[in-house]
Every structure is written in C-alpha cells, then in structure tokens.
Amino acid sequence: MDINNTLNEVLVKLFRNINTIEEKAVREGEHRDITMNDMHVMEAIGLETAKNMTSVARTLEVTTGTLTIAVNSLVKKGYVDRSRSEEDRRVVLISLSEKGRKAFLAHRKFHEDMIDAVVAELTEEEQRVLEKALIKLHAFFRETY
C-alpha cells in the first residue's frame, strides 16, 4: 500500500476511534448524562472566571442562540451556572458548577492520559516530527474547511 492510502486509512480510523472512545470516556461514571457537544461547551467555558455568552459562542463558532440551547440543557443537568453581570444586568454570564468542574477535569485527564501514552513510545525527534505534522494538518483543515 502506498503512503497516501496508508495515511488516509489511518487518519479516517483514528478520527473515528478517538471520537468513539472519547464519547465513551465522557459518559462513564457520574457523568453519563452529558454528550460530547456538552463537553465541548464546558471546555469553552473553562475553569476560570465566568464568561459571557457571546465570547463562548465565538470560541465554539456557533450562534448565541445555538449556545443558549446547549447552556439551558447544561444548567438543567447541573453542570453550568448562569448569572447576570453586576456591571451590566443585560449580560448573561456562565460558569461551570462544581459538577461541571468535575466533568471538565475528568475529561482533561482523559486527554492527558492519551497524549502521555502516545509520546511515551516516541523519541524526542519523533515527537517533534509528529507535532509539526499535526500542526500542518490542523492548519490545512482550518484554512480549507
């Protein structure tokens, strides 16, 4: 098999497997009620201070209306807290609840374990080559799609 066919096959399977495995990891334990979309919203909210809806929507590249639907669900499930800005009562701020922080940290641990397992098998040079290749692949997708 030539390099193009091999890379295509590996990348397609890799993307599919990572998504499937990540979804299973997110739904384990006490966080069975969240989806990968929920987790992406929680990642965009992050652990720092509360963020306004517009900035989170921009990060996710979705409309504020789309984000509102997702946040409503996460608030109902107990993963996100919603409040009003003290400076401007029209501004809605969102932050992770304690339950949301636990889910976020569990998901972060999944990613750390995945990366640790990958780099443990590579030399420093192989790590740099992989990093460079993945950065180029990411740039291709961002610029093309």
NORQUIMO-V631692 format. One record per residue. N is the residue number from 1. RES is the residue in one letter. PHI is phi in whole degrees, -180 to 180 (none if undefined). Layout:
# NORQUIMO-V631692
n->{N;N}
res->{RES;RES}
phi->{PHI;PHI}
This chain:
# NORQUIMO-V631692
n->{1;2;3;4;5;6;7;8;9;10;11;12;13;14;15;16;17;18;19;20;21;22;23;24;25;26;27;28;29;30;31;32;33;34;35;36;37;38;39;40;41;42;43;44;45;46;47;48;49;50;51;52;53;54;55;56;57;58;59;60;61;62;63;64;65;66;67;68;69;70;71;72;73;74;75;76;77;78;79;80;81;82;83;84;85;86;87;88;89;90;91;92;93;94;95;96;97;98;99;100;101;102;103;104;105;106;107;108;109;110;111;112;113;114;115;116;117;118;119;120;121;122;123;124;125;126;127;128;129;130;131;132;133;134;135;136;137;138;139;140;141;142;143;144;145}
res->{M;D;I;N;N;T;L;N;E;V;L;V;K;L;F;R;N;I;N;T;I;E;E;K;A;V;R;E;G;E;H;R;D;I;T;M;N;D;M;H;V;M;E;A;I;G;L;E;T;A;K;N;M;T;S;V;A;R;T;L;E;V;T;T;G;T;L;T;I;A;V;N;S;L;V;K;K;G;Y;V;D;R;S;R;S;E;E;D;R;R;V;V;L;I;S;L;S;E;K;G;R;K;A;F;L;A;H;R;K;F;H;E;D;M;I;D;A;V;V;A;E;L;T;E;E;E;Q;R;V;L;E;K;A;L;I;K;L;H;A;F;F;R;E;T;Y}
phi->{none;-81;-60;-63;-66;-63;-61;-59;-62;-66;-64;-62;-66;-62;-59;-63;-66;-62;-61;-66;-66;-64;-60;-64;-64;-66;-88;-81;64;-79;-110;-67;-91;-111;-108;-63;-62;-57;-65;-63;-65;-65;-63;-68;-71;75;-94;-74;-65;-57;-120;-82;-61;-62;-68;-69;-61;-63;-59;-82;59;-130;-77;-63;-64;-63;-64;-58;-62;-65;-66;-56;-64;-68;-66;-61;-81;91;-95;-131;-107;-120;-147;-102;-65;-70;-76;-143;-62;-75;-86;-93;-109;-127;-149;-78;-76;-60;-63;-65;-63;-64;-64;-59;-68;-65;-69;-60;-63;-56;-65;-61;-64;-63;-67;-58;-66;-70;-74;-62;-93;-114;-74;-60;-64;-63;-62;-65;-65;-61;-58;-63;-64;-69;-63;-65;-63;-62;-61;-58;-65;-63;-77;-89;-122}
